[in-house]
Amino acid sequence: MHIDALFGEPGKHVMDFDLIESQFRHLMRVAVSVREGATSSATLLKRPCRSAAGPRVSG
């Protein structure tokens, strides 16, 4: 596999590096929490599902 395959075709399945950069601190915090055993990966997978089923606020 060539590394370019990870980034997709231009305009299609492209990684959002700005989003990754803006959320990097939070991502690392979560990674450390999982590594240290403070949070399980199973818990992380459950949380988005729960919040997605909740009421939506429109503005």
mmCIF file as gemmi writes it, N, C-alpha and C atoms, coordinates in Angstrom:
data_model
loop_
_atom_site.group_PDB
_atom_site.id
_atom_site.type_symbol
_atom_site.label_atom_id
_atom_site.label_alt_id
_atom_site.label_comp_id
_atom_site.label_asym_id
_atom_site.label_entity_id
_atom_site.label_seq_id
_atom_site.pdbx_PDB_ins_code
_atom_site.Cartn_x
_atom_site.Cartn_y
_atom_site.Cartn_z
_atom_site.occupancy
_atom_site.B_iso_or_equiv
_atom_site.pdbx_formal_charge
_atom_site.auth_seq_id
_atom_site.auth_asym_id
_atom_site.pdbx_PDB_model_num
ATOM 1 N N . MET Axp A 1 ? 0.854 -1.186 0 1 0 ? 1 A 1
ATOM 2 C CA . MET Axp A 1 ? 0 0 0 1 0 ? 1 A 1
ATOM 3 C C . MET Axp A 1 ? 0.896 1.245 0 1 0 ? 1 A 1
ATOM 4 N N . HIS Axp A 2 ? 0.588 2.162 -0.848 1 0 ? 2 A 1
ATOM 5 C CA . HIS Axp A 2 ? 1.318 3.427 -0.913 1 0 ? 2 A 1
ATOM 6 C C . HIS Axp A 2 ? 0.701 4.4 0.083 1 0 ? 2 A 1
ATOM 7 N N . ILE Axp A 3 ? 1.507 5.251 0.669 1 0 ? 3 A 1
ATOM 8 C CA . ILE Axp A 3 ? 1.017 6.191 1.685 1 0 ? 3 A 1
ATOM 9 C C . ILE Axp A 3 ? -0.074 7.115 1.143 1 0 ? 3 A 1
ATOM 10 N N . ASP Axp A 4 ? -0.048 7.423 -0.139 1 0 ? 4 A 1
ATOM 11 C CA . ASP Axp A 4 ? -1.073 8.296 -0.717 1 0 ? 4 A 1
ATOM 12 C C . ASP Axp A 4 ? -2.469 7.698 -0.573 1 0 ? 4 A 1
ATOM 13 N N . ALA Axp A 5 ? -2.566 6.38 -0.489 1 0 ? 5 A 1
ATOM 14 C CA . ALA Axp A 5 ? -3.869 5.728 -0.339 1 0 ? 5 A 1
ATOM 15 C C . ALA Axp A 5 ? -4.531 6.105 0.981 1 0 ? 5 A 1
ATOM 16 N N . LEU Axp A 6 ? -3.756 6.495 1.974 1 0 ? 6 A 1
ATOM 17 C CA . LEU Axp A 6 ? -4.313 6.902 3.266 1 0 ? 6 A 1
ATOM 18 C C . LEU Axp A 6 ? -5.047 8.232 3.188 1 0 ? 6 A 1
ATOM 19 N N . PHE Axp A 7 ? -4.718 9.029 2.204 1 0 ? 7 A 1
ATOM 20 C CA . PHE Axp A 7 ? -5.273 10.371 2.117 1 0 ? 7 A 1
ATOM 21 C C . PHE Axp A 7 ? -6.394 10.506 1.098 1 0 ? 7 A 1
ATOM 22 N N . GLY Axp A 8 ? -6.661 9.467 0.324 1 0 ? 8 A 1
ATOM 23 C CA . GLY Axp A 8 ? -7.777 9.467 -0.617 1 0 ? 8 A 1
ATOM 24 C C . GLY Axp A 8 ? -7.534 10.343 -1.826 1 0 ? 8 A 1
ATOM 25 N N . GLU Axp A 9 ? -8.53 10.34 -2.675 1 0 ? 9 A 1
ATOM 26 C CA . GLU Axp A 9 ? -8.474 11.169 -3.875 1 0 ? 9 A 1
ATOM 27 C C . GLU Axp A 9 ? -8.843 12.599 -3.48 1 0 ? 9 A 1
ATOM 28 N N . PRO Axp A 10 ? -8.284 13.586 -4.156 1 0 ? 10 A 1
ATOM 29 C CA . PRO Axp A 10 ? -8.63 14.971 -3.837 1 0 ? 10 A 1
ATOM 30 C C . PRO Axp A 10 ? -10.145 15.192 -3.888 1 0 ? 10 A 1
ATOM 31 N N . GLY Axp A 11 ? -10.696 15.728 -2.816 1 0 ? 11 A 1
ATOM 32 C CA . GLY Axp A 11 ? -12.129 16.001 -2.752 1 0 ? 11 A 1
ATOM 33 C C . GLY Axp A 11 ? -12.98 14.812 -2.356 1 0 ? 11 A 1
ATOM 34 N N . LYS Axp A 12 ? -12.349 13.673 -2.14 1 0 ? 12 A 1
ATOM 35 C CA . LYS Axp A 12 ? -13.109 12.462 -1.815 1 0 ? 12 A 1
ATOM 36 C C . LYS Axp A 12 ? -12.35 11.68 -0.736 1 0 ? 12 A 1
ATOM 37 N N . HIS Axp A 13 ? -12.997 11.455 0.399 1 0 ? 13 A 1
ATOM 38 C CA . HIS Axp A 13 ? -12.389 10.693 1.494 1 0 ? 13 A 1
ATOM 39 C C . HIS Axp A 13 ? -11.052 11.295 1.921 1 0 ? 13 A 1
ATOM 40 N N . VAL Axp A 14 ? -11.001 12.588 2.045 1 0 ? 14 A 1
ATOM 41 C CA . VAL Axp A 14 ? -9.772 13.279 2.409 1 0 ? 14 A 1
ATOM 42 C C . VAL Axp A 14 ? -9.757 13.518 3.911 1 0 ? 14 A 1
ATOM 43 N N . MET Axp A 15 ? -8.614 13.309 4.526 1 0 ? 15 A 1
ATOM 44 C CA . MET Axp A 15 ? -8.476 13.556 5.957 1 0 ? 15 A 1
ATOM 45 C C . MET Axp A 15 ? -8.567 15.059 6.216 1 0 ? 15 A 1
ATOM 46 N N . ASP Axp A 16 ? -9.262 15.433 7.269 1 0 ? 16 A 1
ATOM 47 C CA . ASP Axp A 16 ? -9.406 16.842 7.626 1 0 ? 16 A 1
ATOM 48 C C . ASP Axp A 16 ? -8.311 17.202 8.63 1 0 ? 16 A 1
ATOM 49 N N . PHE Axp A 17 ? -7.153 17.601 8.111 1 0 ? 17 A 1
ATOM 50 C CA . PHE Axp A 17 ? -6.014 17.896 8.971 1 0 ? 17 A 1
ATOM 51 C C . PHE Axp A 17 ? -6.259 19.105 9.86 1 0 ? 17 A 1
ATOM 52 N N . ASP Axp A 18 ? -7.07 20.058 9.417 1 0 ? 18 A 1
ATOM 53 C CA . ASP Axp A 18 ? -7.389 21.212 10.265 1 0 ? 18 A 1
ATOM 54 C C . ASP Axp A 18 ? -8.174 20.763 11.495 1 0 ? 18 A 1
ATOM 55 N N . LEU Axp A 19 ? -9.123 19.854 11.3 1 0 ? 19 A 1
ATOM 56 C CA . LEU Axp A 19 ? -9.896 19.331 12.422 1 0 ? 19 A 1
ATOM 57 C C . LEU Axp A 19 ? -8.994 18.541 13.366 1 0 ? 19 A 1
ATOM 58 N N . ILE Axp A 20 ? -8.134 17.701 12.824 1 0 ? 20 A 1
ATOM 59 C CA . ILE Axp A 20 ? -7.213 16.924 13.651 1 0 ? 20 A 1
ATOM 60 C C . ILE Axp A 20 ? -6.317 17.855 14.455 1 0 ? 20 A 1
ATOM 61 N N . GLU Axp A 21 ? -5.793 18.874 13.794 1 0 ? 21 A 1
ATOM 62 C CA . GLU Axp A 21 ? -4.905 19.82 14.479 1 0 ? 21 A 1
ATOM 63 C C . GLU Axp A 21 ? -5.645 20.576 15.578 1 0 ? 21 A 1
ATOM 64 N N . SER Axp A 22 ? -6.871 20.991 15.307 1 0 ? 22 A 1
ATOM 65 C CA . SER Axp A 22 ? -7.616 21.772 16.297 1 0 ? 22 A 1
ATOM 66 C C . SER Axp A 22 ? -8.039 20.92 17.5 1 0 ? 22 A 1
ATOM 67 N N . GLN Axp A 23 ? -8.176 19.619 17.31 1 0 ? 23 A 1
ATOM 68 C CA . GLN Axp A 23 ? -8.621 18.729 18.395 1 0 ? 23 A 1
ATOM 69 C C . GLN Axp A 23 ? -7.498 17.845 18.933 1 0 ? 23 A 1
ATOM 70 N N . PHE Axp A 24 ? -6.266 18.106 18.519 1 0 ? 24 A 1
ATOM 71 C CA . PHE Axp A 24 ? -5.146 17.233 18.869 1 0 ? 24 A 1
ATOM 72 C C . PHE Axp A 24 ? -4.968 17.075 20.37 1 0 ? 24 A 1
ATOM 73 N N . ARG Axp A 25 ? -5.05 18.156 21.12 1 0 ? 25 A 1
ATOM 74 C CA . ARG Axp A 25 ? -4.894 18.073 22.588 1 0 ? 25 A 1
ATOM 75 C C . ARG Axp A 25 ? -5.927 17.137 23.195 1 0 ? 25 A 1
ATOM 76 N N . HIS Axp A 26 ? -7.171 17.256 22.744 1 0 ? 26 A 1
ATOM 77 C CA . HIS Axp A 26 ? -8.245 16.413 23.269 1 0 ? 26 A 1
ATOM 78 C C . HIS Axp A 26 ? -8.011 14.949 22.895 1 0 ? 26 A 1
ATOM 79 N N . LEU Axp A 27 ? -7.579 14.718 21.657 1 0 ? 27 A 1
ATOM 80 C CA . LEU Axp A 27 ? -7.298 13.36 21.214 1 0 ? 27 A 1
ATOM 81 C C . LEU Axp A 27 ? -6.191 12.726 22.053 1 0 ? 27 A 1
ATOM 82 N N . MET Axp A 28 ? -5.153 13.481 22.346 1 0 ? 28 A 1
ATOM 83 C CA . MET Axp A 28 ? -4.048 12.955 23.142 1 0 ? 28 A 1
ATOM 84 C C . MET Axp A 28 ? -4.489 12.697 24.588 1 0 ? 28 A 1
ATOM 85 N N . ARG Axp A 29 ? -5.354 13.563 25.119 1 0 ? 29 A 1
ATOM 86 C CA . ARG Axp A 29 ? -5.89 13.362 26.461 1 0 ? 29 A 1
ATOM 87 C C . ARG Axp A 29 ? -6.652 12.049 26.562 1 0 ? 29 A 1
ATOM 88 N N . VAL Axp A 30 ? -7.471 11.79 25.565 1 0 ? 30 A 1
ATOM 89 C CA . VAL Axp A 30 ? -8.236 10.551 25.524 1 0 ? 30 A 1
ATOM 90 C C . VAL Axp A 30 ? -7.298 9.354 25.391 1 0 ? 30 A 1
ATOM 91 N N . ALA Axp A 31 ? -6.3 9.465 24.516 1 0 ? 31 A 1
ATOM 92 C CA . ALA Axp A 31 ? -5.345 8.373 24.319 1 0 ? 31 A 1
ATOM 93 C C . ALA Axp A 31 ? -4.617 8.04 25.619 1 0 ? 31 A 1
ATOM 94 N N . VAL Axp A 32 ? -4.2 9.056 26.349 1 0 ? 32 A 1
ATOM 95 C CA . VAL Axp A 32 ? -3.509 8.832 27.622 1 0 ? 32 A 1
ATOM 96 C C . VAL Axp A 32 ? -4.458 8.217 28.637 1 0 ? 32 A 1
ATOM 97 N N . SER Axp A 33 ? -5.695 8.655 28.666 1 0 ? 33 A 1
ATOM 98 C CA . SER Axp A 33 ? -6.683 8.088 29.59 1 0 ? 33 A 1
ATOM 99 C C . SER Axp A 33 ? -6.882 6.597 29.339 1 0 ? 33 A 1
ATOM 100 N N . VAL Axp A 34 ? -6.948 6.22 28.076 1 0 ? 34 A 1
ATOM 101 C CA . VAL Axp A 34 ? -7.108 4.801 27.74 1 0 ? 34 A 1
ATOM 102 C C . VAL Axp A 34 ? -5.846 4.041 28.129 1 0 ? 34 A 1
ATOM 103 N N . ARG Axp A 35 ? -4.711 4.607 27.808 1 0 ? 35 A 1
ATOM 104 C CA . ARG Axp A 35 ? -3.443 3.932 28.119 1 0 ? 35 A 1
ATOM 105 C C . ARG Axp A 35 ? -3.255 3.74 29.619 1 0 ? 35 A 1
ATOM 106 N N . GLU Axp A 36 ? -3.642 4.73 30.406 1 0 ? 36 A 1
ATOM 107 C CA . GLU Axp A 36 ? -3.476 4.663 31.855 1 0 ? 36 A 1
ATOM 108 C C . GLU Axp A 36 ? -4.578 3.849 32.531 1 0 ? 36 A 1
ATOM 109 N N . GLY Axp A 37 ? -5.589 3.472 31.777 1 0 ? 37 A 1
ATOM 110 C CA . GLY Axp A 37 ? -6.662 2.667 32.334 1 0 ? 37 A 1
ATOM 111 C C . GLY Axp A 37 ? -7.765 3.472 32.997 1 0 ? 37 A 1
ATOM 112 N N . ALA Axp A 38 ? -7.738 4.789 32.862 1 0 ? 38 A 1
ATOM 113 C CA . ALA Axp A 38 ? -8.766 5.642 33.458 1 0 ? 38 A 1
ATOM 114 C C . ALA Axp A 38 ? -10.08 5.541 32.695 1 0 ? 38 A 1
ATOM 115 N N . THR Axp A 39 ? -10.006 5.216 31.428 1 0 ? 39 A 1
ATOM 116 C CA . THR Axp A 39 ? -11.171 5.061 30.56 1 0 ? 39 A 1
ATOM 117 C C . THR Axp A 39 ? -10.936 3.864 29.654 1 0 ? 39 A 1
ATOM 118 N N . SER Axp A 40 ? -11.989 3.129 29.374 1 0 ? 40 A 1
ATOM 119 C CA . SER Axp A 40 ? -11.834 1.983 28.464 1 0 ? 40 A 1
ATOM 120 C C . SER Axp A 40 ? -12.236 2.391 27.047 1 0 ? 40 A 1
ATOM 121 N N . SER Axp A 41 ? -11.688 1.704 26.091 1 0 ? 41 A 1
ATOM 122 C CA . SER Axp A 41 ? -12.044 1.994 24.704 1 0 ? 41 A 1
ATOM 123 C C . SER Axp A 41 ? -13.514 1.659 24.457 1 0 ? 41 A 1
ATOM 124 N N . ALA Axp A 42 ? -14.044 0.665 25.164 1 0 ? 42 A 1
ATOM 125 C CA . ALA Axp A 42 ? -15.461 0.31 25.031 1 0 ? 42 A 1
ATOM 126 C C . ALA Axp A 42 ? -16.349 1.475 25.468 1 0 ? 42 A 1
ATOM 127 N N . THR Axp A 43 ? -15.966 2.159 26.522 1 0 ? 43 A 1
ATOM 128 C CA . THR Axp A 43 ? -16.723 3.321 26.996 1 0 ? 43 A 1
ATOM 129 C C . THR Axp A 43 ? -16.727 4.422 25.941 1 0 ? 43 A 1
ATOM 130 N N . LEU Axp A 44 ? -15.6 4.634 25.3 1 0 ? 44 A 1
ATOM 131 C CA . LEU Axp A 44 ? -15.515 5.663 24.262 1 0 ? 44 A 1
ATOM 132 C C . LEU Axp A 44 ? -16.438 5.347 23.097 1 0 ? 44 A 1
ATOM 133 N N . LEU Axp A 45 ? -16.548 4.084 22.753 1 0 ? 45 A 1
ATOM 134 C CA . LEU Axp A 45 ? -17.407 3.702 21.64 1 0 ? 45 A 1
ATOM 135 C C . LEU Axp A 45 ? -18.881 3.826 21.998 1 0 ? 45 A 1
ATOM 136 N N . LYS Axp A 46 ? -19.213 3.657 23.26 1 0 ? 46 A 1
ATOM 137 C CA . LYS Axp A 46 ? -20.605 3.761 23.688 1 0 ? 46 A 1
ATOM 138 C C . LYS Axp A 46 ? -21.075 5.207 23.756 1 0 ? 46 A 1
ATOM 139 N N . ARG Axp A 47 ? -20.231 6.106 24.168 1 0 ? 47 A 1
ATOM 140 C CA . ARG Axp A 47 ? -20.64 7.495 24.394 1 0 ? 47 A 1
ATOM 141 C C . ARG Axp A 47 ? -21.202 8.193 23.163 1 0 ? 47 A 1
ATOM 142 N N . PRO Axp A 48 ? -20.555 8.138 21.998 1 0 ? 48 A 1
ATOM 143 C CA . PRO Axp A 48 ? -21.148 8.827 20.837 1 0 ? 48 A 1
ATOM 144 C C . PRO Axp A 48 ? -22.517 8.266 20.477 1 0 ? 48 A 1
ATOM 145 N N . CYS Axp A 49 ? -22.713 6.972 20.659 1 0 ? 49 A 1
ATOM 146 C CA . CYS Axp A 49 ? -24.003 6.366 20.342 1 0 ? 49 A 1
ATOM 147 C C . CYS Axp A 49 ? -25.091 6.914 21.245 1 0 ? 49 A 1
ATOM 148 N N . ARG Axp A 50 ? -24.776 7.062 22.525 1 0 ? 50 A 1
ATOM 149 C CA . ARG Axp A 50 ? -25.748 7.592 23.467 1 0 ? 50 A 1
ATOM 150 C C . ARG Axp A 50 ? -26.103 9.039 23.159 1 0 ? 50 A 1
ATOM 151 N N . SER Axp A 51 ? -25.086 9.843 22.881 1 0 ? 51 A 1
ATOM 152 C CA . SER Axp A 51 ? -25.37 11.259 22.623 1 0 ? 51 A 1
ATOM 153 C C . SER Axp A 51 ? -26.074 11.45 21.287 1 0 ? 51 A 1
ATOM 154 N N . ALA Axp A 52 ? -25.82 10.576 20.32 1 0 ? 52 A 1
ATOM 155 C CA . ALA Axp A 52 ? -26.472 10.697 19.017 1 0 ? 52 A 1
ATOM 156 C C . ALA Axp A 52 ? -27.966 10.398 19.108 1 0 ? 52 A 1
ATOM 157 N N . ALA Axp A 53 ? -28.347 9.576 20.09 1 0 ? 53 A 1
ATOM 158 C CA . ALA Axp A 53 ? -29.755 9.226 20.241 1 0 ? 53 A 1
ATOM 159 C C . ALA Axp A 53 ? -30.539 10.272 21.028 1 0 ? 53 A 1
ATOM 160 N N . GLY Axp A 54 ? -29.814 11.202 21.644 1 0 ? 54 A 1
ATOM 161 C CA . GLY Axp A 54 ? -30.462 12.213 22.472 1 0 ? 54 A 1
ATOM 162 C C . GLY Axp A 54 ? -31.137 13.293 21.641 1 0 ? 54 A 1
ATOM 163 N N . PRO Axp A 55 ? -31.827 14.183 22.324 1 0 ? 55 A 1
ATOM 164 C CA . PRO Axp A 55 ? -32.528 15.257 21.61 1 0 ? 55 A 1
ATOM 165 C C . PRO Axp A 55 ? -31.555 16.202 20.913 1 0 ? 55 A 1
ATOM 166 N N . ARG Axp A 56 ? -31.953 16.697 19.793 1 0 ? 56 A 1
ATOM 167 C CA . ARG Axp A 56 ? -31.136 17.635 19.025 1 0 ? 56 A 1
ATOM 168 C C . ARG Axp A 56 ? -31.588 19.054 19.34 1 0 ? 56 A 1
ATOM 169 N N . VAL Axp A 57 ? -30.652 19.954 19.438 1 0 ? 57 A 1
ATOM 170 C CA . VAL Axp A 57 ? -30.965 21.357 19.677 1 0 ? 57 A 1
ATOM 171 C C . VAL Axp A 57 ? -30.758 22.102 18.367 1 0 ? 57 A 1
ATOM 172 N N . SER Axp A 58 ? -31.783 22.743 17.889 1 0 ? 58 A 1
ATOM 173 C CA . SER Axp A 58 ? -31.635 23.509 16.656 1 0 ? 58 A 1
ATOM 174 C C . SER Axp A 58 ? -31.511 24.979 17 1 0 ? 58 A 1
ATOM 175 N N . GLY Axp A 59 ? -30.728 25.67 16.22 1 0 ? 59 A 1
ATOM 176 C CA . GLY Axp A 59 ? -30.492 27.056 16.564 1 0 ? 59 A 1
ATOM 177 C C . GLY Axp A 59 ? -30.706 28.018 15.498 1 0 ? 59 A 1
